[in-house]
Amino acid sequence: MDLEHIDTPAVVIDLDRVDANLAAAQRYFDRHSLALRPHVKTHKLPGLAHRQLALGAIGITAQKISEAAVMVAAGIGDVLLSYPIVGEAKLEPLARLVRSARALAVALDNDVSLSLVGRAAAAAERTLDVLIEFESGRQRTGILEPAEALALARAVVGHPWLRLRGFMTYPLGPGAGDWVAEARGLLAREGIEAPVFSGGGTPGMWRAHETAGLTEFRPGTYVYHDRATVGAGAASLEDCALCVHVTVISAPERGRAVIDAGSKTFTSDRIDPAVGAGYGHVLEYPAAVITALSEEHGVVDVSRCELPPRVGERLRVVPNHVCPVSNLVDDVIAQRGGRIEAIWPVWARGATR
Ligand SMILES: Cc1ncc(COP(=O)(O)O)c(C=O)c1O
């Protein structure tokens, strides 16, 4: 089937651009002798994870146990879980994952999580690797002081089924290198080694080599890019590999068009006003602004377009933030040179536990 004949809204990826984005990142990390551990939360597709590994990634990162389980079932053996694991209901699923993954690491920043992951590893009778998460600018999860790492490190080292591997942070703030140097120094005094230092985030990806002591990086969005990573200077609009194809369903008055995709497709993620306006960039009409979304409607201000789009016209929209868009569709259409090459089920969509 031709791309112009697929029903809309449809999430379409350009495989030439995906390949170029993956290759450019791998070249960069190889050049700087940094390991690449892509975050699969962006694409949620085992097929693309395998492509990333084939290019040289050392493993993958997943946010949730269920997301990681999809990847492991698809034959991917080396996984970092970068999201805190807390709650008794996670014990069994984590133990299953520990048993099935070839190499699994978890990030944590507190002893409640440590106790749970220790029990899961013991139940699975397999050693589980641990990274201590620290804060480096996001003010989300992560311990604040290097001294706090010591207590967690001692507990990991003292556990029969846990092995300390190092540190993880997101994204990778300016002080992260110093933070890790100090924490490594404190641990070294007790003979504890922490060789891994993992940072992440596509916006800062091309500057990863500037952080002293960093050993691996976890970009996710770089596979597709989006308006936000373009705005951050990490990519150009031409690098954006995922577009939402939509149809104009109404043009009730001059200056207003309505498209067949709303918050159930684009999500309601906004964009920094310094970068752009509205809920996505319309490639065919760069002056158009998607001003409002309801579930299935997108209202587009086309007053600044020389010739506004007509009812029935198809448009391509680059989303503000691409990761949640992948999570909202059953399948993505993979095209190359305008021809559909594959339609891939998004196997890990909805894997939020
Ligand atoms: C812990 C962690 N690592 C890596 C990433 C990847 O970031 P990005 O999609 O900006 O590349 C994320 C994204 O949310 C994250 O939460």
PDBQT file of the ligand as one rigid body, heavy atoms in Angstrom, charges set to zero:
ROOT
HETATM    1  C1  LIG A 401      16.683   7.717  33.338  1.00  0.00    +0.000 C 
HETATM    2  C2  LIG A 401      16.642   8.132  31.920  1.00  0.00    +0.000 A 
HETATM    3  N1  LIG A 401      17.691   7.880  31.126  1.00  0.00    +0.000 NA
HETATM    4  C3  LIG A 401      17.694   8.225  29.811  1.00  0.00    +0.000 A 
HETATM    5  C4  LIG A 401      16.610   8.872  29.251  1.00  0.00    +0.000 A 
HETATM    6  C5  LIG A 401      16.641   9.232  27.795  1.00  0.00    +0.000 C 
HETATM    7  O1  LIG A 401      16.471  10.615  27.586  1.00  0.00    +0.000 OA
HETATM    8  P1  LIG A 401      16.231  11.204  26.137  1.00  0.00    +0.000 P 
HETATM    9  O2  LIG A 401      14.944  10.641  25.651  1.00  0.00    +0.000 OA
HETATM   10  O3  LIG A 401      16.209  12.681  26.296  1.00  0.00    +0.000 OA
HETATM   11  O4  LIG A 401      17.359  10.772  25.285  1.00  0.00    +0.000 OA
HETATM   12  C6  LIG A 401      15.493   9.156  30.052  1.00  0.00    +0.000 A 
HETATM   13  C7  LIG A 401      14.345   9.872  29.513  1.00  0.00    +0.000 C 
HETATM   14  O5  LIG A 401      13.401  10.222  30.161  1.00  0.00    +0.000 OA
HETATM   15  C8  LIG A 401      15.513   8.789  31.429  1.00  0.00    +0.000 A 
HETATM   16  O6  LIG A 401      14.475   9.030  32.242  1.00  0.00    +0.000 OA
ENDROOT
TORSDOF 0
